[in-house]
Amino acid sequence: MGILRPGDCDHTGALTFDELFRYVSYASYDHHVSLGYSPQFIAQTGVGRMVVEMRTTWLGQASAGMGIRSNSWLVHAQGKSFSTAHRLETLSGTPIALVELCLVAVDMQSRRATPVPDFLPAQARAGANTPENIAGSA
């Protein structure tokens, strides 16, 4: 995913929340595309997504020069919402943070919630993106 730069860290040398958010934004986007929620899908169907809740649990620290990767998985998809989790860790596997996102599927014309695309509940039921199945991925 990347190497922490000194500018990503606060005065103590620890990862800042702003930079954590930046890393999670990239991880979330890449994960949603891998699930099929790509810009092409949104353009074709008019069904986008919006984050409505974000929960962050700090699990450890990272400092400048450390490599960071993320593991992401689909937790739930039902009705008009879905949730994903993103675990940031060092390249050696030391956890840094767990970020859970709750999202709604949105009709981009009306800007109203709409049922999630069929492929999301199917993938959630299949358990294809559980932490156990993605262990070791970067």
Salt bridges, closest charged atoms under 4 A:
ASP8 OD1 - ARG5 NH2 2.65
ASP8 OD1 - ARG22 NH2 3.58
GLU19 OE1 - ARG5 NH2 3.88
GLU19 OE1 - ARG22 NE 2.56
GLU53 OE2 - ARG55 NH1 3.09
GLU89 OE2 - ARG69 NE 2.70
GLU89 OE1 - ARG87 NE 3.19
GLU100 OE2 - ARG55 NH2 3.72
